[in-house]
């Protein structure tokens, strides 16, 4: 019998909204599911990186809530206040 584990990747967008992709692991297979838009993908390799890429590309969510001062590499720069 396979054991199922779940982890998540969360990022904030520039408007302060949190976006989360959950990664469910059963054996060697990983299933990614976005709580914001319902996006799903199967991934065997680098599922956390694929989850982070989805958050960056689909939601422009680049701020890691575990470290608000650190932006994800290759993220768009913040919009300056004028």
PDB file of N, CA, C and O in Angstrom:
ATOM      1  N   UNK A   1       0.846  -1.184   0.000  1.00  0.00           N
ATOM      2  CA  UNK A   1       0.000   0.000   0.000  1.00  0.00           C
ATOM      3  C   UNK A   1       0.894   1.250   0.000  1.00  0.00           C
ATOM      4  O   UNK A   1       1.825   1.337   0.801  1.00  0.00           O
ATOM      5  N   UNK A   2       0.625   2.206  -0.877  1.00  0.00           N
ATOM      6  CA  UNK A   2       1.405   3.434  -0.984  1.00  0.00           C
ATOM      7  C   UNK A   2       0.983   4.444   0.065  1.00  0.00           C
ATOM      8  O   UNK A   2      -0.186   4.541   0.438  1.00  0.00           O
ATOM      9  N   UNK A   3       1.963   5.185   0.522  1.00  0.00           N
ATOM     10  CA  UNK A   3       1.698   6.249   1.472  1.00  0.00           C
ATOM     11  C   UNK A   3       1.553   7.558   0.716  1.00  0.00           C
ATOM     12  O   UNK A   3       2.308   7.814  -0.222  1.00  0.00           O
ATOM     13  N   UNK A   4       0.600   8.388   1.104  1.00  0.00           N
ATOM     14  CA  UNK A   4       0.365   9.667   0.441  1.00  0.00           C
ATOM     15  C   UNK A   4       0.831  10.797   1.351  1.00  0.00           C
ATOM     16  O   UNK A   4       0.439  10.876   2.515  1.00  0.00           O
ATOM     17  N   UNK A   5       1.676  11.673   0.798  1.00  0.00           N
ATOM     18  CA  UNK A   5       2.159  12.857   1.510  1.00  0.00           C
ATOM     19  C   UNK A   5       1.742  14.089   0.731  1.00  0.00           C
ATOM     20  O   UNK A   5       1.638  14.050  -0.495  1.00  0.00           O
ATOM     21  N   UNK A   6       1.504  15.180   1.439  1.00  0.00           N
ATOM     22  CA  UNK A   6       1.136  16.434   0.786  1.00  0.00           C
ATOM     23  C   UNK A   6       2.028  17.549   1.312  1.00  0.00           C
ATOM     24  O   UNK A   6       2.267  17.655   2.515  1.00  0.00           O
ATOM     25  N   UNK A   7       2.518  18.380   0.395  1.00  0.00           N
ATOM     26  CA  UNK A   7       3.252  19.589   0.763  1.00  0.00           C
ATOM     27  C   UNK A   7       2.676  20.732  -0.054  1.00  0.00           C
ATOM     28  O   UNK A   7       1.806  20.515  -0.898  1.00  0.00           O
ATOM     29  N   UNK A   8       3.151  21.947   0.189  1.00  0.00           N
ATOM     30  CA  UNK A   8       2.617  23.079  -0.559  1.00  0.00           C
ATOM     31  C   UNK A   8       3.702  24.109  -0.810  1.00  0.00           C
ATOM     32  O   UNK A   8       4.682  24.208  -0.073  1.00  0.00           O
ATOM     33  N   UNK A   9       3.496  24.870  -1.872  1.00  0.00           N
ATOM     34  CA  UNK A   9       4.349  26.001  -2.216  1.00  0.00           C
ATOM     35  C   UNK A   9       3.434  27.212  -2.248  1.00  0.00           C
ATOM     36  O   UNK A   9       2.447  27.232  -2.984  1.00  0.00           O
ATOM     37  N   UNK A  10       3.762  28.230  -1.445  1.00  0.00           N
ATOM     38  CA  UNK A  10       2.945  29.444  -1.394  1.00  0.00           C
ATOM     39  C   UNK A  10       3.786  30.645  -1.787  1.00  0.00           C
ATOM     40  O   UNK A  10       4.960  30.742  -1.430  1.00  0.00           O
ATOM     41  N   UNK A  11       3.176  31.547  -2.517  1.00  0.00           N
ATOM     42  CA  UNK A  11       3.807  32.816  -2.895  1.00  0.00           C
ATOM     43  C   UNK A  11       2.746  33.899  -2.854  1.00  0.00           C
ATOM     44  O   UNK A  11       1.559  33.625  -3.032  1.00  0.00           O
ATOM     45  N   UNK A  12       3.180  35.135  -2.617  1.00  0.00           N
ATOM     46  CA  UNK A  12       2.291  36.289  -2.646  1.00  0.00           C
ATOM     47  C   UNK A  12       2.516  37.043  -3.936  1.00  0.00           C
ATOM     48  O   UNK A  12       3.628  37.094  -4.461  1.00  0.00           O
ATOM     49  N   UNK A  13       1.434  37.632  -4.446  1.00  0.00           N
ATOM     50  CA  UNK A  13       1.595  38.494  -5.618  1.00  0.00           C
ATOM     51  C   UNK A  13       1.859  39.919  -5.141  1.00  0.00           C
ATOM     52  O   UNK A  13       1.934  40.174  -3.939  1.00  0.00           O
ATOM     53  N   UNK A  14       1.997  40.840  -6.084  1.00  0.00           N
ATOM     54  CA  UNK A  14       2.323  42.225  -5.724  1.00  0.00           C
ATOM     55  C   UNK A  14       1.181  42.955  -5.038  1.00  0.00           C
ATOM     56  O   UNK A  14       1.377  44.043  -4.497  1.00  0.00           O
ATOM     57  N   UNK A  15      -0.022  42.362  -5.054  1.00  0.00           N
ATOM     58  CA  UNK A  15      -1.180  42.955  -4.381  1.00  0.00           C
ATOM     59  C   UNK A  15      -1.389  42.367  -2.991  1.00  0.00           C
ATOM     60  O   UNK A  15      -2.363  42.701  -2.316  1.00  0.00           O
ATOM     61  N   UNK A  16      -0.476  41.487  -2.557  1.00  0.00           N
ATOM     62  CA  UNK A  16      -0.551  40.910  -1.228  1.00  0.00           C
ATOM     63  C   UNK A  16      -1.441  39.680  -1.117  1.00  0.00           C
ATOM     64  O   UNK A  16      -1.705  39.203  -0.013  1.00  0.00           O
ATOM     65  N   UNK A  17      -1.909  39.161  -2.260  1.00  0.00           N
ATOM     66  CA  UNK A  17      -2.745  37.955  -2.230  1.00  0.00           C
ATOM     67  C   UNK A  17      -1.852  36.722  -2.218  1.00  0.00           C
ATOM     68  O   UNK A  17      -0.841  36.663  -2.919  1.00  0.00           O
ATOM     69  N   UNK A  18      -2.241  35.740  -1.412  1.00  0.00           N
ATOM     70  CA  UNK A  18      -1.483  34.497  -1.351  1.00  0.00           C
ATOM     71  C   UNK A  18      -2.024  33.491  -2.368  1.00  0.00           C
ATOM     72  O   UNK A  18      -3.236  33.330  -2.514  1.00  0.00           O
ATOM     73  N   UNK A  19      -1.114  32.821  -3.063  1.00  0.00           N
ATOM     74  CA  UNK A  19      -1.451  31.773  -4.021  1.00  0.00           C
ATOM     75  C   UNK A  19      -0.709  30.517  -3.588  1.00  0.00           C
ATOM     76  O   UNK A  19       0.455  30.590  -3.193  1.00  0.00           O
ATOM     77  N   UNK A  20      -1.373  29.361  -3.660  1.00  0.00           N
ATOM     78  CA  UNK A  20      -0.789  28.115  -3.178  1.00  0.00           C
ATOM     79  C   UNK A  20      -0.973  26.998  -4.188  1.00  0.00           C
ATOM     80  O   UNK A  20      -2.051  26.824  -4.757  1.00  0.00           O
ATOM     81  N   UNK A  21       0.101  26.243  -4.401  1.00  0.00           N
ATOM     82  CA  UNK A  21       0.041  25.002  -5.173  1.00  0.00           C
ATOM     83  C   UNK A  21       0.356  23.874  -4.196  1.00  0.00           C
ATOM     84  O   UNK A  21       1.381  23.897  -3.514  1.00  0.00           O
ATOM     85  N   UNK A  22      -0.534  22.892  -4.137  1.00  0.00           N
ATOM     86  CA  UNK A  22      -0.322  21.724  -3.275  1.00  0.00           C
ATOM     87  C   UNK A  22       0.286  20.605  -4.104  1.00  0.00           C
ATOM     88  O   UNK A  22      -0.100  20.379  -5.251  1.00  0.00           O
ATOM     89  N   UNK A  23       1.239  19.915  -3.508  1.00  0.00           N
ATOM     90  CA  UNK A  23       1.919  18.801  -4.164  1.00  0.00           C
ATOM     91  C   UNK A  23       1.579  17.543  -3.382  1.00  0.00           C
ATOM     92  O   UNK A  23       1.952  17.404  -2.217  1.00  0.00           O
ATOM     93  N   UNK A  24       0.867  16.628  -4.033  1.00  0.00           N
ATOM     94  CA  UNK A  24       0.483  15.368  -3.406  1.00  0.00           C
ATOM     95  C   UNK A  24       1.374  14.268  -3.963  1.00  0.00           C
ATOM     96  O   UNK A  24       1.503  14.109  -5.177  1.00  0.00           O
ATOM     97  N   UNK A  25       1.986  13.514  -3.059  1.00  0.00           N
ATOM     98  CA  UNK A  25       2.900  12.463  -3.476  1.00  0.00           C
ATOM     99  C   UNK A  25       2.329  11.104  -3.117  1.00  0.00           C
ATOM    100  O   UNK A  25       1.947  10.856  -1.973  1.00  0.00           O
ATOM    101  N   UNK A  26       2.276  10.228  -4.111  1.00  0.00           N
ATOM    102  CA  UNK A  26       1.894   8.837  -3.909  1.00  0.00           C
ATOM    103  C   UNK A  26       2.938   7.993  -4.622  1.00  0.00           C
ATOM    104  O   UNK A  26       2.962   7.954  -5.852  1.00  0.00           O
ATOM    105  N   UNK A  27       3.798   7.318  -3.873  1.00  0.00           N
ATOM    106  CA  UNK A  27       4.901   6.578  -4.483  1.00  0.00           C
ATOM    107  C   UNK A  27       5.856   7.543  -5.148  1.00  0.00           C
ATOM    108  O   UNK A  27       6.309   8.498  -4.517  1.00  0.00           O
ATOM    109  N   UNK A  28       6.175   7.308  -6.430  1.00  0.00           N
ATOM    110  CA  UNK A  28       7.080   8.200  -7.158  1.00  0.00           C
ATOM    111  C   UNK A  28       6.322   9.289  -7.916  1.00  0.00           C
ATOM    112  O   UNK A  28       6.936  10.216  -8.444  1.00  0.00           O
ATOM    113  N   UNK A  29       5.007   9.186  -7.974  1.00  0.00           N
ATOM    114  CA  UNK A  29       4.197  10.145  -8.733  1.00  0.00           C
ATOM    115  C   UNK A  29       3.802  11.341  -7.866  1.00  0.00           C
ATOM    116  O   UNK A  29       3.418  11.176  -6.708  1.00  0.00           O
ATOM    117  N   UNK A  30       3.901  12.539  -8.433  1.00  0.00           N
ATOM    118  CA  UNK A  30       3.470  13.768  -7.766  1.00  0.00           C
ATOM    119  C   UNK A  30       2.371  14.420  -8.586  1.00  0.00           C
ATOM    120  O   UNK A  30       2.450  14.470  -9.814  1.00  0.00           O
ATOM    121  N   UNK A  31       1.349  14.918  -7.907  1.00  0.00           N
ATOM    122  CA  UNK A  31       0.277  15.661  -8.564  1.00  0.00           C
ATOM    123  C   UNK A  31       0.263  17.055  -7.986  1.00  0.00           C
ATOM    124  O   UNK A  31       0.186  17.229  -6.770  1.00  0.00           O
ATOM    125  N   UNK A  32       0.339  18.063  -8.861  1.00  0.00           N
ATOM    126  CA  UNK A  32       0.322  19.459  -8.451  1.00  0.00           C
ATOM    127  C   UNK A  32      -1.067  20.015  -8.702  1.00  0.00           C
ATOM    128  O   UNK A  32      -1.674  19.733  -9.735  1.00  0.00           O
ATOM    129  N   UNK A  33      -1.582  20.820  -7.745  1.00  0.00           N
ATOM    130  CA  UNK A  33      -2.913  21.412  -7.890  1.00  0.00           C
ATOM    131  C   UNK A  33      -2.881  22.818  -7.297  1.00  0.00           C
ATOM    132  O   UNK A  33      -2.510  23.014  -6.140  1.00  0.00           O
ATOM    133  N   UNK A  34      -3.280  23.795  -8.121  1.00  0.00           N
ATOM    134  CA  UNK A  34      -3.309  25.189  -7.690  1.00  0.00           C
ATOM    135  C   UNK A  34      -4.634  25.499  -7.006  1.00  0.00           C
ATOM    136  O   UNK A  34      -5.699  25.277  -7.582  1.00  0.00           O
ATOM    137  N   UNK A  35      -4.574  26.012  -5.780  1.00  0.00           N
ATOM    138  CA  UNK A  35      -5.786  26.379  -5.048  1.00  0.00           C
ATOM    139  C   UNK A  35      -6.475  27.594  -5.663  1.00  0.00           C
ATOM    140  O   UNK A  35      -7.685  27.759  -5.502  1.00  0.00           O
ATOM    141  N   UNK A  36      -5.734  28.441  -6.359  1.00  0.00           N
ATOM    142  CA  UNK A  36      -6.288  29.671  -6.915  1.00  0.00           C
ATOM    143  C   UNK A  36      -7.084  29.427  -8.188  1.00  0.00           C
ATOM    144  O   UNK A  36      -8.212  29.903  -8.317  1.00  0.00           O
ATOM    145  N   UNK A  37      -6.502  28.686  -9.131  1.00  0.00           N
ATOM    146  CA  UNK A  37      -7.137  28.561 -10.450  1.00  0.00           C
ATOM    147  C   UNK A  37      -7.533  27.135 -10.822  1.00  0.00           C
ATOM    148  O   UNK A  37      -8.159  26.925 -11.861  1.00  0.00           O
ATOM    149  N   UNK A  38      -7.183  26.158  -9.998  1.00  0.00           N
ATOM    150  CA  UNK A  38      -7.553  24.787 -10.295  1.00  0.00           C
ATOM    151  C   UNK A  38      -6.616  24.066 -11.249  1.00  0.00           C
ATOM    152  O   UNK A  38      -6.869  22.916 -11.607  1.00  0.00           O
ATOM    153  N   UNK A  39      -5.533  24.722 -11.671  1.00  0.00           N
ATOM    154  CA  UNK A  39      -4.539  24.108 -12.550  1.00  0.00           C
ATOM    155  C   UNK A  39      -4.043  22.805 -11.938  1.00  0.00           C
ATOM    156  O   UNK A  39      -3.824  22.727 -10.730  1.00  0.00           O
ATOM    157  N   UNK A  40      -3.867  21.788 -12.767  1.00  0.00           N
ATOM    158  CA  UNK A  40      -3.355  20.491 -12.311  1.00  0.00           C
ATOM    159  C   UNK A  40      -2.279  20.015 -13.259  1.00  0.00           C
ATOM    160  O   UNK A  40      -2.325  20.270 -14.463  1.00  0.00           O
ATOM    161  N   UNK A  41      -1.303  19.313 -12.689  1.00  0.00           N
ATOM    162  CA  UNK A  41      -0.238  18.747 -13.508  1.00  0.00           C
ATOM    163  C   UNK A  41       0.380  17.573 -12.768  1.00  0.00           C
ATOM    164  O   UNK A  41       0.500  17.584 -11.543  1.00  0.00           O
ATOM    165  N   UNK A  42       0.762  16.582 -13.516  1.00  0.00           N
ATOM    166  CA  UNK A  42       1.472  15.439 -12.981  1.00  0.00           C
ATOM    167  C   UNK A  42       2.959  15.691 -13.169  1.00  0.00           C
ATOM    168  O   UNK A  42       3.368  16.182 -14.221  1.00  0.00           O
ATOM    169  N   UNK A  43       3.775  15.367 -12.178  1.00  0.00           N
ATOM    170  CA  UNK A  43       5.212  15.606 -12.284  1.00  0.00           C
ATOM    171  C   UNK A  43       5.976  14.555 -11.492  1.00  0.00           C
ATOM    172  O   UNK A  43       5.650  14.258 -10.342  1.00  0.00           O
ATOM    173  N   UNK A  44       6.983  14.008 -12.121  1.00  0.00           N
ATOM    174  CA  UNK A  44       7.837  13.046 -11.425  1.00  0.00           C
ATOM    175  C   UNK A  44       9.118  13.722 -10.949  1.00  0.00           C
ATOM    176  O   UNK A  44       9.664  13.359  -9.907  1.00  0.00           O
ATOM    177  N   UNK A  45       9.598  14.705 -11.710  1.00  0.00           N
ATOM    178  CA  UNK A  45      10.843  15.375 -11.378  1.00  0.00           C
ATOM    179  C   UNK A  45      10.597  16.845 -11.041  1.00  0.00           C
ATOM    180  O   UNK A  45       9.826  17.524 -11.719  1.00  0.00           O
ATOM    181  N   UNK A  46      11.243  17.320 -10.012  1.00  0.00           N
ATOM    182  CA  UNK A  46      11.222  18.728  -9.607  1.00  0.00           C
ATOM    183  C   UNK A  46       9.812  19.302  -9.442  1.00  0.00           C
ATOM    184  O   UNK A  46       9.529  20.362 -10.001  1.00  0.00           O
ATOM    185  N   UNK A  47       8.929  18.651  -8.707  1.00  0.00           N
ATOM    186  CA  UNK A  47       7.563  19.156  -8.594  1.00  0.00           C
ATOM    187  C   UNK A  47       7.475  20.511  -7.883  1.00  0.00           C
ATOM    188  O   UNK A  47       6.616  21.324  -8.225  1.00  0.00           O
ATOM    189  N   UNK A  48       8.341  20.766  -6.908  1.00  0.00           N
ATOM    190  CA  UNK A  48       8.280  22.050  -6.205  1.00  0.00           C
ATOM    191  C   UNK A  48       8.710  23.190  -7.119  1.00  0.00           C
ATOM    192  O   UNK A  48       8.149  24.284  -7.052  1.00  0.00           O
ATOM    193  N   UNK A  49       9.691  22.946  -7.963  1.00  0.00           N
ATOM    194  CA  UNK A  49      10.113  23.962  -8.926  1.00  0.00           C
ATOM    195  C   UNK A  49       8.999  24.233  -9.936  1.00  0.00           C
ATOM    196  O   UNK A  49       8.762  25.388 -10.292  1.00  0.00           O
ATOM    197  N   UNK A  50       8.318  23.194 -10.401  1.00  0.00           N
ATOM    198  CA  UNK A  50       7.216  23.369 -11.348  1.00  0.00           C
ATOM    199  C   UNK A  50       6.059  24.124 -10.705  1.00  0.00           C
ATOM    200  O   UNK A  50       5.396  24.925 -11.363  1.00  0.00           O
ATOM    201  N   UNK A  51       5.816  23.870  -9.418  1.00  0.00           N
ATOM    202  CA  UNK A  51       4.777  24.600  -8.693  1.00  0.00           C
ATOM    203  C   UNK A  51       5.149  26.084  -8.590  1.00  0.00           C
ATOM    204  O   UNK A  51       4.308  26.957  -8.804  1.00  0.00           O
ATOM    205  N   UNK A  52       6.400  26.356  -8.266  1.00  0.00           N
ATOM    206  CA  UNK A  52       6.874  27.741  -8.161  1.00  0.00           C
ATOM    207  C   UNK A  52       6.791  28.442  -9.512  1.00  0.00           C
ATOM    208  O   UNK A  52       6.401  29.608  -9.571  1.00  0.00           O
ATOM    209  N   UNK A  53       7.145  27.763 -10.592  1.00  0.00           N
ATOM    210  CA  UNK A  53       7.050  28.352 -11.927  1.00  0.00           C
ATOM    211  C   UNK A  53       5.601  28.691 -12.282  1.00  0.00           C
ATOM    212  O   UNK A  53       5.338  29.739 -12.872  1.00  0.00           O
ATOM    213  N   UNK A  54       4.663  27.817 -11.928  1.00  0.00           N
ATOM    214  CA  UNK A  54       3.253  28.109 -12.202  1.00  0.00           C
ATOM    215  C   UNK A  54       2.819  29.368 -11.467  1.00  0.00           C
ATOM    216  O   UNK A  54       2.160  30.229 -12.049  1.00  0.00           O
ATOM    217  N   UNK A  55       3.181  29.483 -10.200  1.00  0.00           N
ATOM    218  CA  UNK A  55       2.784  30.655  -9.418  1.00  0.00           C
ATOM    219  C   UNK A  55       3.359  31.939 -10.022  1.00  0.00           C
ATOM    220  O   UNK A  55       2.687  32.969 -10.063  1.00  0.00           O
ATOM    221  N   UNK A  56       4.590  31.867 -10.481  1.00  0.00           N
ATOM    222  CA  UNK A  56       5.234  33.042 -11.079  1.00  0.00           C
ATOM    223  C   UNK A  56       4.590  33.413 -12.410  1.00  0.00           C
ATOM    224  O   UNK A  56       4.282  34.582 -12.647  1.00  0.00           O
ATOM    225  N   UNK A  57       4.385  32.427 -13.277  1.00  0.00           N
ATOM    226  CA  UNK A  57       3.885  32.705 -14.617  1.00  0.00           C
ATOM    227  C   UNK A  57       2.388  32.989 -14.657  1.00  0.00           C
ATOM    228  O   UNK A  57       1.955  33.903 -15.359  1.00  0.00           O
ATOM    229  N   UNK A  58       1.601  32.231 -13.925  1.00  0.00           N
ATOM    230  CA  UNK A  58       0.142  32.367 -14.016  1.00  0.00           C
ATOM    231  C   UNK A  58      -0.418  33.447 -13.103  1.00  0.00           C
ATOM    232  O   UNK A  58      -1.440  34.055 -13.422  1.00  0.00           O
ATOM    233  N   UNK A  59       0.235  33.695 -11.974  1.00  0.00           N
ATOM    234  CA  UNK A  59      -0.328  34.611 -10.978  1.00  0.00           C
ATOM    235  C   UNK A  59       0.603  35.771 -10.617  1.00  0.00           C
ATOM    236  O   UNK A  59       0.250  36.610  -9.789  1.00  0.00           O
ATOM    237  N   UNK A  60       1.778  35.825 -11.224  1.00  0.00           N
ATOM    238  CA  UNK A  60       2.789  36.826 -10.888  1.00  0.00           C
ATOM    239  C   UNK A  60       3.039  36.857  -9.382  1.00  0.00           C
ATOM    240  O   UNK A  60       3.304  37.912  -8.804  1.00  0.00           O
ATOM    241  N   UNK A  61       2.948  35.685  -8.758  1.00  0.00           N
ATOM    242  CA  UNK A  61       3.169  35.551  -7.317  1.00  0.00           C
ATOM    243  C   UNK A  61       4.637  35.195  -7.108  1.00  0.00           C
ATOM    244  O   UNK A  61       5.052  34.063  -7.355  1.00  0.00           O
ATOM    245  N   UNK A  62       5.418  36.173  -6.650  1.00  0.00           N
ATOM    246  CA  UNK A  62       6.872  36.003  -6.582  1.00  0.00           C
ATOM    247  C   UNK A  62       7.462  36.177  -5.198  1.00  0.00           C
ATOM    248  O   UNK A  62       8.657  35.944  -5.017  1.00  0.00           O
ATOM    249  N   UNK A  63       6.674  36.577  -4.214  1.00  0.00           N
ATOM    250  CA  UNK A  63       7.203  36.822  -2.878  1.00  0.00           C
ATOM    251  C   UNK A  63       6.954  35.593  -2.018  1.00  0.00           C
ATOM    252  O   UNK A  63       5.813  35.164  -1.845  1.00  0.00           O
ATOM    253  N   UNK A  64       8.032  35.030  -1.480  1.00  0.00           N
ATOM    254  CA  UNK A  64       7.956  33.853  -0.623  1.00  0.00           C
ATOM    255  C   UNK A  64       7.481  34.284   0.767  1.00  0.00           C
ATOM    256  O   UNK A  64       8.169  35.066   1.423  1.00  0.00           O
ATOM    257  N   UNK A  65       6.314  33.794   1.242  1.00  0.00           N
ATOM    258  CA  UNK A  65       5.803  34.235   2.544  1.00  0.00           C
ATOM    259  C   UNK A  65       6.670  33.799   3.716  1.00  0.00           C
ATOM    260  O   UNK A  65       6.585  34.393   4.791  1.00  0.00           O
ATOM    261  N   UNK A  66       7.497  32.785   3.537  1.00  0.00           N
ATOM    262  CA  UNK A  66       8.387  32.380   4.630  1.00  0.00           C
ATOM    263  C   UNK A  66       9.562  33.339   4.756  1.00  0.00           C
ATOM    264  O   UNK A  66      10.259  33.331   5.771  1.00  0.00           O
ATOM    265  N   UNK A  67       9.792  34.169   3.736  1.00  0.00           N
ATOM    266  CA  UNK A  67      10.846  35.173   3.748  1.00  0.00           C
ATOM    267  C   UNK A  67      10.403  36.328   2.857  1.00  0.00           C
ATOM    268  O   UNK A  67      10.794  36.384   1.691  1.00  0.00           O
ATOM    269  N   UNK A  68       9.583  37.266   3.385  1.00  0.00           N
ATOM    270  CA  UNK A  68       9.012  38.334   2.559  1.00  0.00           C
ATOM    271  C   UNK A  68      10.040  39.236   1.875  1.00  0.00           C
ATOM    272  O   UNK A  68       9.698  39.928   0.916  1.00  0.00           O
ATOM    273  N   UNK A  69      11.292  39.245   2.345  1.00  0.00           N
ATOM    274  CA  UNK A  69      12.305  40.102   1.728  1.00  0.00           C
ATOM    275  C   UNK A  69      12.973  39.435   0.535  1.00  0.00           C
ATOM    276  O   UNK A  69      13.748  40.081  -0.171  1.00  0.00           O
ATOM    277  N   UNK A  70      12.695  38.171   0.295  1.00  0.00           N
ATOM    278  CA  UNK A  70      13.329  37.442  -0.798  1.00  0.00           C
ATOM    279  C   UNK A  70      12.338  37.212  -1.923  1.00  0.00           C
ATOM    280  O   UNK A  70      11.274  36.626  -1.727  1.00  0.00           O
ATOM    281  N   UNK A  71      12.704  37.681  -3.096  1.00  0.00           N
ATOM    282  CA  UNK A  71      11.884  37.468  -4.285  1.00  0.00           C
ATOM    283  C   UNK A  71      12.403  36.243  -5.013  1.00  0.00           C
ATOM    284  O   UNK A  71      13.578  35.895  -4.896  1.00  0.00           O
ATOM    285  N   UNK A  72      11.541  35.599  -5.755  1.00  0.00           N
ATOM    286  CA  UNK A  72      11.922  34.448  -6.563  1.00  0.00           C
ATOM    287  C   UNK A  72      12.791  34.939  -7.716  1.00  0.00           C
ATOM    288  O   UNK A  72      12.468  35.960  -8.324  1.00  0.00           O
ATOM    289  N   UNK A  73      13.896  34.239  -8.039  1.00  0.00           N
ATOM    290  CA  UNK A  73      14.735  34.663  -9.167  1.00  0.00           C
ATOM    291  C   UNK A  73      13.929  34.732 -10.463  1.00  0.00           C
ATOM    292  O   UNK A  73      12.980  33.974 -10.661  1.00  0.00           O
ATOM    293  N   UNK A  74      14.321  35.649 -11.334  1.00  0.00           N
ATOM    294  CA  UNK A  74      13.687  35.866 -12.646  1.00  0.00           C
ATOM    295  C   UNK A  74      12.270  36.418 -12.529  1.00  0.00           C
ATOM    296  O   UNK A  74      11.506  36.369 -13.493  1.00  0.00           O
ATOM    297  N   UNK A  75      11.919  36.934 -11.374  1.00  0.00           N
ATOM    298  CA  UNK A  75      10.592  37.523 -11.203  1.00  0.00           C
ATOM    299  C   UNK A  75      10.600  38.947 -11.742  1.00  0.00           C
ATOM    300  O   UNK A  75      11.649  39.585 -11.838  1.00  0.00           O
ATOM    301  N   UNK A  76       9.430  39.425 -12.086  1.00  0.00           N
ATOM    302  CA  UNK A  76       9.324  40.802 -12.561  1.00  0.00           C
ATOM    303  C   UNK A  76       9.639  41.765 -11.419  1.00  0.00           C
ATOM    304  O   UNK A  76       9.271  41.489 -10.277  1.00  0.00           O
ATOM    305  N   UNK A  77      10.302  42.879 -11.689  1.00  0.00           N
ATOM    306  CA  UNK A  77      10.574  43.849 -10.635  1.00  0.00           C
ATOM    307  C   UNK A  77       9.285  44.529 -10.196  1.00  0.00           C
ATOM    308  O   UNK A  77       8.319  44.580 -10.958  1.00  0.00           O
ATOM    309  N   UNK A  78       9.262  45.056  -8.958  1.00  0.00           N
ATOM    310  CA  UNK A  78       8.054  45.725  -8.502  1.00  0.00           C
ATOM    311  C   UNK A  78       7.787  46.992  -9.303  1.00  0.00           C
ATOM    312  O   UNK A  78       8.713  47.594  -9.847  1.00  0.00           O
ATOM    313  N   UNK A  79       6.556  47.387  -9.372  1.00  0.00           N
ATOM    314  CA  UNK A  79       6.149  48.608 -10.075  1.00  0.00           C
ATOM    315  C   UNK A  79       6.463  49.784  -9.165  1.00  0.00           C
ATOM    316  O   UNK A  79       6.001  49.817  -8.024  1.00  0.00           O
ATOM    317  N   UNK A  80       7.252  50.764  -9.654  1.00  0.00           N
ATOM    318  CA  UNK A  80       7.602  51.915  -8.797  1.00  0.00           C
ATOM    319  C   UNK A  80       6.382  52.785  -8.513  1.00  0.00           C
ATOM    320  O   UNK A  80       5.487  52.907  -9.350  1.00  0.00           O
ATOM    321  N   UNK A  81       6.355  53.379  -7.342  1.00  0.00           N
ATOM    322  CA  UNK A  81       5.298  54.310  -6.965  1.00  0.00           C
ATOM    323  C   UNK A  81       5.648  55.691  -7.483  1.00  0.00           C
ATOM    324  O   UNK A  81       6.744  56.193  -7.236  1.00  0.00           O
ATOM    325  N   UNK A  82       4.713  56.310  -8.206  1.00  0.00           N
ATOM    326  CA  UNK A  82       4.939  57.679  -8.732  1.00  0.00           C
ATOM    327  C   UNK A  82       3.887  58.606  -8.214  1.00  0.00           C
ATOM    328  O   UNK A  82       3.897  59.794  -8.536  1.00  0.00           O
TER     329      UNK A  82
END
